[in-house]
Amino acid sequence: MNTASLPQHFYRPKRDRRESLMSSKQVLAIALHLSVAVAFAPPSAPLISISQSSALSIAASSSRSPLTSIDSDINDGDDASSSSPWWENFQLRDSTLAPSVLNDFPILSKQFDSDGKINHNDDDNGKNIKRLIYLDSAATSQKPTAVTDALTRYYERSNSNVHRGAHALSREATEQYEDARDKVANFVNAASRNEIIFTSGATDAINLVATSLSHTCGRDPLQGELYLKAGDEIVITEAEHHSNIVPWQMAAKRTGAILKYVPACSKSGEFDLNAFKGLIGPQTKFVSVQHVSNVLGSINPIDSIVEIVRSNAASDALIMLDACQSVPHMKVDVQSLGVDFIAASGHKMCGPTGIGFLWGKEEILNSMSPYRGGGEMIDEVYMDYSTYAQAPARFEAGTPAIAQAIGLGASIDYLNNIGMDRIHNYEVELADYLRRRLDDVKGVTVLGPPVGTERAALCAFVSEAVHPSDLGTFLDIEGVAIRAGHHCCQPLHRALGYSHSARASLYFYNTKEDVDAFITALESTIGFFSSLAGGGDERTNESDDDDGFVPLF
């Protein structure tokens, strides 16, 4: 293909006053990708299928309406009446935290060349080298060397199966594995170490509870058994992660229980306590809600939720908390929460992948049927029946994730060494800074609590000019890693009127400069796409279904 065949709008100058995001070489590469994408798109695929413009249909509209909630005078960082924008002189109160830990995360020093490829050489050879800006910690956090070293030490010095071996290696491995359980128990202030069940992650933990309470397929529970049955009601919310929706759909189908949900009431993420109270009644036997939304960043009012359930639900109703986005970022005290279970993932709290935990009250765990059968979880096995061990072994059939559990213990040591209060306070301020910076970006709508309301250290947002998938791809060229998609929250996105969103999520190793670099790249990317609007193919086919959308890459 020669350049003469390219649409004219690829050579129009940017309207944005900032330095151009991409070189002419990169623009040419993008044009080539675009041509290929259009050529190989399914014939039936609509070019536009949601209200957010995609790269394949930027020509649909050149108009951009400013957000009604943003004052245009405040938004314009280049306002001539101001010597400098507000954020240039802003300083975090604990500005030493992130710089003090960056050397513990070697991956955060990774660099990218001008083509967005990882630079493996120390010598930049005159290239435009960009450092990694990692803003995807809500999906998984990075791992400090204290954790990776713990994994290596286990495999090099202590590798053995746990619990059943009489030799020294097995005893040492068992001691490290069970020591990790103690660390988790202390981290969440469990009443007993027996209340900590190691799982493969939070998804596994929620499935453990849902399956244990429902695999009777509707039969009446035996004496002393905890089971859901036909007519029992399970209450969740529309804002839940799929991991806290699908297992309860399956449980309801198996048992004949009724699944109800609290609607997502607004983009602000406010929990609708009135709607929730209206769903809770004598037939309510299980409630499962998230502590912090992985999309909205809102922190749910757990005290009020627990009070409503304890006052209005069945006397034996149980409450579960999806704590994936809270345990890594704030102190979580299970005894003060008043719930019966929490689920959390190790990989979001600087730990390895493949490990998480379920906390449950010991007496409740011991009244539940095992989740899986096999070695370790038994008491006695006969050919016609078996008896089962007490928790935690009751729910840890087979060889566990030994190294991962030890790594999780090391991550807890690391977090405790910094201090969870310090991490939380730092992230509250950094999250507010991110929210305020995004509020200044024209054409961007931020989901979740408004500026000035405490939120988790993440912001999901949508742009009028760029589809989230394309936005994530173009930011990646600049070394900025964000998440784009529905974030395993399709019902929530539908309720809010979007199919996808982009999400920037922070952790204690992120800095103010990370946020500034992200905003600069975001504004440049939006400006670049906006400059392309108005040319090209005018065909559009808008619908509420995004199944036919073909992203740029």
N, C-alpha and C positions, 0 to 999 in steps of 0.2 A: 504493500500500500504506500502511495506517495502522499505527501502532505497536502497536495492540491485537492485530494478527495475528502479531507477532513472538514467537518462543519466549521463555518466561519467563526462561530462563537468561541472556539477554543483559542482564538488569537486576540480576543477582545481584552483590553487592559482591565485589571481589577478596579472596582469602585472603592475598595477599602484603601485607606491611606497608609496602612502598615506595609512593611516590606513583603513582597510576594512570598507565599508559602512555598511554592514549588518552582523549580527551574523549568525552562522551556523543554528541556529533555524529559523531565518528569511529566509535564503536561502532555507531551507527545505520547509517552508511554501509557498515560491514562486514556488518551483518545483511542489508542490501539486496543486496550483492554475493553473499552466501551463498545467499539465496533464489533469485537469478537463476542461480547456478552449479548449484544442485540442479535447478532447473526445466529447464535445457538440457543436463543430463548425459545421455549415451546411456542408454536404458533398461536395456541389458545391463551397464552399467558398475558394478562393485562399489564400494560406498562405502568399504570398507577392503580393501586388497589387499597391504599389507605390515605388518610388526609396528610400524612407526612410525605413530602416529595422524595422519590428515590432517584438515584443517579441515572436510571434509565428513562426518567421522565422529567428532568429538570426544566424542560422547556414549557411545562404546563402552565406556569404562572410566574410572573416576575414581581408581583406585588408582595410586600411583607408588612403585616400589621403589627405594631408594637404591642407588647403585653399591656393589658389594661391596669395591671397592678404595679407597673414600674413607671416612675417619673422619668421622662426622657431627659430632663436636665441633669438628674443624678446619674443616669445611665451613661452619658457621654463622657468617657474618661479623657477625651481630648478637648474638653470644654475650655475655651480660651480664657474664661474668667477665673479659672483655677490654675495655679502654678503647677500642680501635679495631682493626679488622681489620689483618692483617699487611701488606697491600698498600698501605695509605694512606701509610705512611712509607717505602715501598720507593723507592729511587732507582737509576737506571741509572748505571753507571760513566761512560759517555760520553754523558751526557744532553744535550750541546750539539750533537751531530751533526744530528739531525732538525731542530731549530729553525733551524740555520744554513743549511739548504737549502730550507726551505719556500717562500721567496719565489721560488725558481727554478721552482716548479711552480704556475702561476696557477690551474690547475683545482682544486687542493686548498683554495683559499679559497672555493670554491663553497658556496652556502647554500641551504637548503630551508625552505619555510614549514610551517605546522602540518599541511597536507594532504599533505606529502611531495612537493610540486612545487618545481621549481627557482625560486629567488627571483632575478629579474634586476635588481631595484632595490636601490640602496644603502640606501634608507629602508625599515625593516622595518614601518612603519605600525602598530606595536603588536603585530604578529604574533609568535608563538613561533618564532623563527628558529633553525634548527639548522645547524651546519656539516657539510660532507661528511666522513665517516670512511671513507676508501677502504681496504678490506681485501680486495682482489681482484688483487693484483699477480702472483700465480702464473698468472693468466689473461692479463693484460697489465699492464705497468708504466705509470705516467704518464711524460710526456715533459718534460724541463726546457726552458727557453727557449733554452738553448745548442743544443739539437737542432732545435727548430722554427725558430730563426733560421738555422741552417745550411741547412735545406731552402729557406727563403725566399730566402736569398742565392744559392743555386744557380740557382733558377728566374728570379730577377730579373737576375742578373749573368753567369751562366756557362752557361746552358742550351744544350746542343748534344749531338749523339751523340758517342760516344767511339771512339777507336782509329783510325778510318779517315779522319778529316777532316784536311786540311792547314791549315785556317784557325785563327786564334788562339783562337776560342771552343772549338773542338773540342780543341785542345791543352790548354787550361785545364781543361775538363771531364774529359779523360782523366787529367790529373795529379791532380785531386781524387779521382777514382774509384779510381785505383791507389794513391793515398796511403791511402785507407781500407782497402785490402787489406793494406798494410803494418801499419796500426794493429791490425787483427785478428790478423795473424800474430804480432806482438809481444805482444799481449794474452794469447794462449794459448801463447806460446813455441814456435811452429812452427819447424822447422829451415830452412824456406824459404818465401818469399812464394808460391811456386808451389803450395804445399800448401793454400791457402785458395781454396775455390770459393764464390762468391756464389750463393745460392739464394733462393727466395721465403720460406723459413723452414725450421725443423727437419724438418717433415713432408716437404717437397720434398727435403731432403738425404738422409733415410732412403730415400725412394722412388728417388732417384738411384742409390744403391748397390744396392738390392734389384733394380731393373729392369736396371741394367747387368750384373749378375751372372746374370740369368735370362732375358733376352729371346731366347736361342737356342732356346727351347722344347724343350730336352732334347737338342739335337744335341751331339756331342762338340766340345769347344773346339778352336779352331785353335791352331797353334803360338804360344806366348807370350800367349794370351788367358786371362783369369781368368773362369771361368764355373762356376756350380753345375750339377750333373748328377744324374740319377736315382740315388738311394741315398745321396747326401750328406745330412748332418744339420745342421739349423739349430736352435740352442737360444736360447730367449728365456725370459721369466718371466711368470707369471700376473698380476703387478703392473704390467705395462707399460701405458703410454698406447696408445690404439688406433693411433697413428701408428707405433708400434714392434711392432705385431702384424699388422695387415692387410697391409702391404707384404710381409711374410715369408710370410703365407698365400698371397698371390698368386704370389710367387716359387716356393714349393713346388709349387703347382698347375701352373705353367708348365713346371717342370723335372723333376718327379718326386722332388724332394728331400723329406726327411722333417722335419717341424717338431715339435720337442719343447719342453716348457716346464717350468720349475721352479714347483711349486705355491706359492701364497701361504700361508705356514705359520701365521701368527697375526696378530691385530690389532695386535701390537706392531711389525710391519713388519720383523722380523729376517730377513735373507737366509739361506735354508737352504743352507748350503755343502755339507752332506752329500748332499742331494738333487741339488744342482747337479753335484757330482763324479760321482754315479752316472749322470748323463746324458752326460757327456763321454767320448768314446772315439775310436778311430782314424778313424771315419767323420764325426766332427764337423768341419765345414768353416767354419761361421760361427756366432758368438755375438754377440747384440745385447741389451744390458741398459741400464737407466736408471742414471744416476749418483745421482740423488736422486728419490724418489717424489713425484709431484705430489699424491698423496692422503695417504700415510702420513707424509710428511716425513722418512722414514728415509734415511740415507746409506749406500749399498751399499759393501761392503768390496772395492773395485776391485783392490787389491793381491793379495788372496787369489783373486779370480776370475781374474785374469790368470795367476797362478801355476798354478792348476788347468788352465786351457786350454793353456798352453804345455807343461805336463808330460804331458798325457793326450790331447789332441786330435791331429788330423792335423798334420803338420809345417808345412803351409801354411795352417792355419786362421787366420781373420781375426776380429778383435774390434771391435765398434762400441759406442760409448757415446752414449746419449741424454743430452746435457748441458744440456737446456733449463733445469732447475731448479738447476744448479750454477754455470754460467759467469757468470750475473748476480750471484751472491752470495758467491763465494769465488774465490781464485786457482786456476786450472786450468792445469796445465803438461802439455801433451800429450806432451812427450818423457819425462817421468817416470812418466806413467800406464802406459805399456807397451801401449796399445791401438793399433789401426790407423786408426780413424776416430772422430771425434766430430761430433755434429750440435747446432746451437744456433740459437735464434731471436733476432733483434734486438729485437723488440718487448717482450720480457721483461727487457731490460737497458737500458731508457730510450731505445731506438732506435725508428725508425719501424716501422709494420707493413709487411708485404710484403718483408721482407729477413731473411736468416739466412745461415748459412754451414755448409759441410762442410769439416772438416779431414781430410785423409788423407795418408798417407805418399806422397811424390812418386812413388817407383818403382811403388807399387801403383796409384795413379791412372793412370799412363801405360800400365799393362797392362790397364786396363779399357776396354770399348767405350763410346763416347759414349752419353749418356742421350737427347739430342735432336739432330736434325740441323738445319742451317741456316747462316746467316751466322756468321762469327766463329770457329766451332769447326773450320773446315776448314784443310787445308794446300793440297791441289790437288783440283779437281773436274773430272772428265771425264764424258762421257755414259754410260759403262758402269761407272764406279767412282769413289770418292773416297778421299783420304787425309786424316788428321785431325791437328789441331794437338796439341801437348803440353798438359798441364795448366798453368794453370787454364782456358785458352781452350777446351780440349777439351770442357768441360762447361758452357760459358756461351754457348749458341747464341742468336742474335738480339740485339736491343737489350736490355741489362741494366737492372736497376732502379737507375739512376745516382743519382738524388736520394736514394733510400733507403740506398744504400751510403754515400754521403757523410754522411747523417744518422747511420748506424751508427758511422762513424768519429768523429763529434762526440760520440756517447754514450760511446764508449770514452775519449775525452779527458776527459769529465766524470767518469766513474767513476775514472779514474786520478788525477785531481786530488784526489778525496776519499781514495783509497787503498783497494784491495780488502781488505787486511788489516783496516783500520779498519771497513769495511762488514761484513765477516764477523764480526768480534768483537762489533760492536754487535748484529747480527741474532741471534747465538747467545744473547746475554743477553735480548734482547727476546722471542725465541721461547720461551725457558724461562719467562719471565714470563707470556706468553700461555697456555702449557700449564698452568702452576700455577693461573692464574685460572680456566681452564675446569674444572680438577679440582675447584674449589670450587663449581661450579654443579650443584645437585642434579638428577638425572634426565638428565644429559648423559654420553655415552660418547665419549671422544676416541680416535680411531684413530691408530695409530703408536706410536713409542717412549714409554715411561713418563716421568714426571717425573724429572729428573736425568740423562737420557740426551740427548746432543747430537742435535739435529734441525734440519731446515731451518725457515725462518721461516714455517711454515704449520701449521695444525691443521684436519683434517677431523673432524667429529663428528656424532653423531646424538642426537636428543632423544626421550624417551619420550612427550612431550606434543604435539609439533608436527612435522608433516612438513617436511622441508628446504625444499621449494618454498614453503610457506606462511611458514616462518620467514624466508626471504630476502625475501619480499614485505613482511612486517610490519617487519623491520629497516630496509628501504628507506624506510618511512614516517618512521623516526627519523633518516634521513640516513646510515645505516650500510650500506655496499655490501659484501656477501659473495657467494660463489658457492654455488649449490645445484644438485645433480644428481648424475650419476655421474662427472663430471669426465673424460670420455673413458676411463674405466676400468671398463667393465661387468664383465669377468671378475673383477677384483679385488673389486668390491662383492659379486658373487654368492658368491665364496669366503668373504667375511667375514659373509655372511648379511644383507646390506642391498641395497636397490635403489638408494638415493640416500644422499647425505650433504650436510651443509653444510660450507663451508670458509672459514676466515678466513686470509688470507695477507698477509704483511707485507713491507715493503722498508725501506730505510734512512731514508726520509722519514716513516715512522710513529713515533709517540711512545707513551710509557707512557699518556698521557692518551687516546690513540686506543683502546688496549686496554681501559682502564677504562670508557670510554663504550660500547664494544661490549658488555662484560660486563653493564653496567647495563641496556642495551636488551634483551639476550638474556634476562636473568633476568626482566625485566618482561614480555616477550613470552611466555615459558614460563609465568609466573604467570597471565597473562591467559588463555591457552588451558587451563591446568589448572583455572581457576575455572569454565570452561564445561563441564567434564567431568561426566557424569552426567545431563544433560538431553537433550532432542531425540529424534530418531529412533533407536531401539535396533537397527535392522536393520544387520547386518554380514555381510560375505561375505569372509572372510579366505582368501587364497591366496598362493602363492609368486610369482604372476605380477602385475606392476605395470602391465600394458598398459592396463587399464581405469581406472586412477586418473585422476580429474579434479581438478586443484588448484583452490584457492579462486579465483584470478584467472587 
